[in-house]
Amino acid sequence: MRRTAAVAARDDDASIELGDLTGGQSEAFCCHDTMRAHAIDAEGCDPEVVAAAERLSRRYTYRFVKRAFDVVFSLMVLTCFCWLFAVVAVAVKLDDPEGPVLFRQKRVTKDGREFTMYKFRSMFADAEERLAELKALNEKTGPVFKMRDDPRVTRVGRLLRRTSLDEMPQFVNVLKGDLSVVGPRPALPSEVAEYTPRQRQRLLVKAGITCYWQTRRNRDSITFDKWVDLDLLYILKSGIWTDFKLIVQTVGCVLTFQGE
């Protein structure tokens, strides 16, 4: 029998604490009320996660502080590192002149809302067209596609991913309100279309740049079900202290080049 996310949360939280020491509606997504019914009625869903998300909607002080931090922190990053953005833009263009500097892609955030996410392009211009031929080499379970030695990644792209610099333009998404600094990573609409009711629960809160999964050293070997467990854990534990710890851990990951 599958453990509920609440039980998994208690088990996972112990390992995480140890680790601390060292605009449109998606057609594939059900409305919030339907999702709540799924959480209670469908196998594998966790009503405690739904209840936690409901409590978050009424935690006005936390929501205000979180949004204020998102805006101030994003403005600081975009202002202080504008010179680095220019350097990365030139490097991306010199490495593969055929494609744009920025990669734009539809993603899904809270309640199934679709938005355009920005990244520095780390793949060749024809990467999307070549995805179908690589599907059989997928190293991740579930609807997501991950491949350690993806041949579509450029030379500069490998460096950007290693240092997580490819994610920096997403602070524009944070300013726009599409993302938060901390929250489950935004999924592709095609991935959401394959979600089980339990996996849809990760869409009960706004997506973010970093999360529990993002700070795991072995994140690329984590199964998608485990990834979902970590996202549901975040919903259960959401708070200022949790967000602060995840941001500190993310800075550590960036400075030690743990990106893939």
N, C-alpha and C positions, 0 to 999 in steps of 0.2 A: 504494500500500500504506500502511495506517495506521501511523504511528509508534507504538512502544510507549510506555507512560507514562514508562519510565525515560529514553528518548531525549528525550521531550517535557520531562521534568523538567530535564535539563541545559540545554536551550534556554531554558525558562521561568525557571530559576533566575537566569540572567544578567539578564533584564529585571526580576525581582523585586529583586535586589540593587541595581540602578540605582534602582528606585523607593524603596528605603530611604533613599537619599541625598536626594532632593528632599523495668405488667407483663404483657403477653401476647405471643405470637409472631405476627408478621404472616403471613397466609396466602399473601401474594405473595412471600415470601422463602424461599429455600432455606437449609438448615442450613449451618453453617460448612464442614463437610467437602465438601458438594456444591459450595459456592462455590469451594473450592480446586481441585476437579476442573475446574470451568468455566474458572477462570483459566488452567489449563494447556492445556485442550483446545479452548476456544471461541475463535473469531476475534475479535481485538481486545482480549483480556484480557492482562494483564501479570503473568507469574509472579514478577517481581522485587517487585511490590507485595505479593503474597501472602507472599513470603519476608520482606519488611520487617515485615509485620503479625505474622508468627510470631515474629520477633526481639523485637518490642515486648512480646509476651506474656511474654517471659522477662527483660525489663529491669526488674527489681523495684524498684531504687532510683529510676529515672525515674518509674515508675508511682506509687510512694509519694509522691515529691516533688510530682508533678502533682496527685494527689488532695488532699494537704495544702494546696497552694496554692489549689486550687479551693474548699475549705471555708473557709479563712481569708479569702481575697479576697471571696468571696460574703458572708460575715458582715459584713465591713467595709462593702461596698457597701450591703447591706440596712439596716445600722445607721446609717451616716452620711447616707444619702439617704432615710430614712424620711419626713422632712418633704416632700421632693420627690414621693414617692409619693402623699402625701395631696393635694398641690396638683394633680397630674396626674389623680387620681381624681375630684376635684371638677370639673375642666375637662371631662373626658370625659363626665360625667353631665349637666352643664349644656348641652353641645353637642348631645347626643342622649340625652334622658332615657329613651327606650324600651328601650335595651339595657343590659347589665351593664357594669361598669367593666372587668372582666377578660374577655379572650377566651380560651377554652379550646379546644384542638384536638388531635386525635390526631396524633402524629408518630412517626417510626421512627428508632431509634438503632442502636447496634452489634448485629450479628447478627440484625437484623430485629425487635428487641424494640420493641413499641409503648408509648408513654407519653402522658400528657396534658401538653401544653406550655402555658405561661401567657404572655400578652402583654397590655399595655394595649390595649383595643379602639380601633382607629384607623379602623374602617369602620362604616357604618350597620348596624343590627341585622339587616337582611334581606340582608346581603352574600352569604352562602352561597347563598341562593335565586336571586340575580341572576347568579351566576357563569356559568351555562349560556348566557345571552344574550350574554355578552361573550367567549366562547371564540374566536370568529372574529377578535377584535381582539388576540389574544395576540401580544406582541412578542418572545417568547423561543422558541427552538427546543427540541425535546425535550419531556418530559412536564410541565415546570413551566409555570406561568402567571405572566406579568409584564406589567404595563401601566402606562406612565409616568403618564398622566392618568386613572387609574382613577376612574370616577364614584362608586364605592361608598365612597371615602375621605372622611371628615368633615373639616371645617375644622381642628379640633384635631388630628385624625389626621394631617393633612399636616405639621403642626408636629412632632408626635411622631416621625413617620418621618424627617423632615429631621434631627432631633437624635438619632435612634436611642433616644429615651426609651421608645418602645413595647416595646423588648426587655428593659427592666430587670427585669420580674418573672421572667425566665428564670433569674435567679440563685437563685431558689427551686428550680428544676429542677436546678441545679448542686448545691445542698446535698443534694437528695434522691438524687443520683447518676445522674439521667437524662441529664444533659449534663455536659460539661467546659467550662471557659472557652474553650479552644481546641480546635477540631475541625470537621469538615465540618458544614455546616448540616443540621439534621434535615429529612427529606423527609416528605411526606404519604404515607399508605398507598396512595392511588390513583396517586401518581407512581411509587412503588416497584414497583407492579404492572406498569408499562410499562418498567421498566429492562431494558437489555440485560445480559448477564453482566458485561461490562466496567464498566458503570455501577454494578452491584451491589458492585463492589470498594470503593466509597466507604463502604460499611457495615461494612468490616472493623475500623474503630476507632469509638470513642464519638463521637457527634455533639457539636457545641459551639456556643457563642454567636458566636465569630468564627473566621475562617479566611483563607486567602489570597484567596479570592474577595471576602470582605467588605471587605478592605482595598484593593481595586483601585478607582481613581478612575472607571474606565469600566465598573464591574461590571454595570451594567444593559444594556450593549451587548455583553457577552461571551456567546458562544453556550453552550449547555448542555454540549456536548462539551468546550469550553475550561474551563468550570467544573469538570467532572469531572477534566480534566487537572490542575488546581490542587489538587483534593482528593487525588488520587493522589500528587502531588508532596509534599503534607504527610505522607502515610503514609511515603514514602521518607525524608523529612528530619526526622521527629519527634524532638524533643529539647528540653531545657531552653532552649537558646539560640534555637531556632526559635520556641518558644512565647513567649519573652520579646519577641522582635522583633515578632511578630504582635500582641501586646497593646499594645506601644508604638505601632505603626502604627494600631491601632484607636482608641486614645485620640486620636491626631492626626485621624483621620477624624471622630470625634464632635465634637471642638472646632472643626473647620472646616466642620461641617454638611454632610457629604458624603452623608448618607443620602438615600434616595429614597422 
